[in-house]
Amino acid sequence: DFKIAIEDNILVVSAEQKQESEKKTERYTRKEFSFSSFTRRFNLPENVDENQINANYENGIMLLTLPKKAEAKPVAREISIK
């Protein structure tokens, strides 16, 4: 139940978990509720391409890929030796 969003150049990762249990007997009914949530906010560098951000959740690990913008990538050049 993860939610990932971008708000004003800030990456927001949040999650909510709700659990409910009920036990009925002849004399009583017991209901238990639990709720947990978290939110994390990360400032994105200016050179991150917000439209290309990807997320993958596998085996309990969240992997976020934040690619650089094309103009931010270094350009290789050859230097001649004299």
trRosetta pair geometry for C-beta under 8 A, 3 or more apart (Angstrom, degrees):
i j d omega theta_ij theta_ji phi_ij phi_ji
1 15 5.4 109 93 -158 80 81
1 16 5.4 -81 130 62 133 66
1 17 6.2 161 44 -80 136 62
2 13 6.8 -21 -165 -166 106 85
2 14 7.3 145 -157 81 58 40
2 15 4.9 -35 -99 -88 60 99
2 55 7.7 -139 114 151 139 146
2 57 6.5 159 13 -63 145 149
2 62 6.8 139 -106 -105 165 135
3 12 7.8 -15 112 114 90 95
3 13 7.6 157 82 -155 53 40
3 14 5.0 -17 60 66 99 90
3 15 7.0 171 14 -81 73 45
4 11 7.2 -12 -167 -172 91 90
4 12 7.1 158 -154 84 43 58
4 13 5.4 -4 -105 -105 80 72
4 53 8.0 -142 145 128 129 125
4 55 5.3 148 4 -39 166 159
4 64 7.5 171 -136 -106 148 117
5 11 7.8 159 86 -156 40 47
5 12 4.8 -14 64 60 87 107
6 9 7.3 12 -178 -100 100 17
6 10 7.0 151 -158 72 57 42
6 11 5.8 -26 -101 -98 76 58
6 12 7.2 176 -90 15 23 82
6 44 7.3 -1 -136 -21 109 147
6 50 5.5 118 -167 -156 173 118
6 53 7.3 133 -53 26 128 153
7 10 5.3 -30 71 62 75 97
7 12 5.8 20 13 -14 109 127
9 43 6.9 24 129 -156 92 69
9 44 5.2 -129 -178 51 71 103
9 46 7.8 -10 -147 -94 136 60
9 50 7.8 -101 -111 -76 59 134
10 41 5.3 0 173 -170 118 103
10 42 6.8 152 -164 73 67 39
10 43 5.9 -39 -108 -99 77 50
10 44 6.7 -161 -98 -3 22 89
11 41 7.1 150 78 -157 51 50
11 42 4.5 -17 60 62 103 98
11 43 7.9 -137 18 -52 81 3
11 44 5.5 100 -26 -59 98 103
11 53 7.5 -172 -112 -147 121 160
11 64 7.6 96 178 -176 150 156
11 66 7.9 -75 -65 -94 154 127
12 39 6.7 -15 -168 -166 94 98
12 40 7.5 159 -154 82 47 48
12 41 5.4 -13 -102 -103 73 78
13 39 7.3 156 85 -154 49 48
13 40 4.9 -10 61 59 97 97
13 41 7.9 -172 24 -77 67 33
13 42 7.6 26 0 -1 104 107
13 62 7.5 121 -157 137 141 159
13 64 7.8 -98 -78 -61 134 142
14 37 6.9 12 -177 -178 96 98
14 38 6.6 -168 -143 95 61 51
14 39 4.2 -6 -102 -104 102 78
14 40 7.4 -180 -75 21 57 59
15 37 6.5 -174 93 -145 53 61
15 38 5.8 9 49 50 88 84
16 35 7.4 -18 -168 -167 93 87
16 36 7.4 161 -154 88 49 48
16 37 4.5 -10 -104 -101 73 101
17 35 7.3 162 86 -152 56 43
17 36 5.0 -5 57 59 101 91
17 37 7.2 -178 20 -75 64 55
18 33 7.6 -22 -167 -166 87 88
18 34 7.4 162 -154 87 44 56
18 35 5.3 -3 -107 -106 75 79
19 32 7.9 -10 114 113 94 92
19 33 7.3 157 86 -156 58 42
19 34 4.7 1 55 55 101 99
19 35 7.8 -161 26 -69 65 43
20 31 7.2 -13 -169 -170 89 94
20 32 7.2 163 -154 86 43 56
20 33 5.5 -4 -106 -107 77 73
20 34 7.9 -162 -70 26 41 64
21 31 7.2 166 87 -153 50 49
21 32 4.8 -2 56 55 95 100
22 29 6.9 -8 -170 -176 95 96
22 30 7.1 162 -154 87 47 52
22 31 4.9 -9 -104 -104 82 78
22 32 7.8 -166 -73 22 41 66
23 29 7.2 167 86 -157 50 50
23 30 4.6 -3 56 57 98 99
23 31 8.0 -169 24 -72 62 39
24 29 4.9 -8 -108 -111 76 86
24 30 7.9 -162 -72 26 36 62
25 28 5.8 21 54 51 100 63
25 29 7.5 -169 29 -78 60 45
44 48 4.8 -97 -180 47 109 142
44 50 7.0 74 143 -86 168 95
44 66 7.2 -161 -136 -150 101 136
45 48 5.3 112 65 -20 78 99
47 68 5.1 -9 145 -145 102 92
47 69 5.5 -124 -168 22 60 97
47 72 3.5 122 -155 -129 113 158
48 53 7.4 37 166 -73 113 104
48 66 4.9 -34 -138 175 122 106
48 67 7.3 116 -153 77 66 38
48 68 6.6 -71 -102 -108 41 44
48 69 7.1 68 113 -30 7 84
49 52 4.3 25 106 25 117 114
49 53 7.5 -174 94 -41 66 70
49 67 5.2 -25 41 89 113 90
49 68 6.6 69 -12 138 95 17
49 69 4.6 136 -67 -84 89 63
49 70 7.7 57 -73 -19 134 66
50 53 6.1 -26 -158 -15 41 115
52 67 4.7 -45 109 47 131 122
53 64 6.8 -7 -172 -172 99 94
53 65 6.8 166 -155 83 50 62
53 66 5.7 1 -113 -106 92 63
53 67 7.5 -152 -81 20 46 77
54 64 7.3 162 86 -155 49 48
54 65 4.4 3 56 48 96 111
55 62 6.6 -16 -166 -170 101 93
55 63 7.1 152 -157 82 50 53
55 64 5.2 -15 -103 -103 80 72
55 65 7.6 -156 -72 18 35 73
56 62 7.5 154 81 -156 44 48
56 63 4.7 -14 62 60 93 103
56 65 7.8 36 1 -13 102 104
57 61 7.2 174 -149 84 53 41
57 62 5.1 -16 -100 -101 84 71
57 63 7.6 -175 -78 20 36 70
58 61 6.2 -24 70 58 63 86
58 63 7.4 -15 25 4 95 113
68 72 4.4 -123 175 87 110 119
68 73 5.4 138 97 -67 128 77
69 72 4.5 86 59 3 84 109
69 73 7.6 -142 91 -20 46 80
70 73 6.1 -45 -158 12 36 113
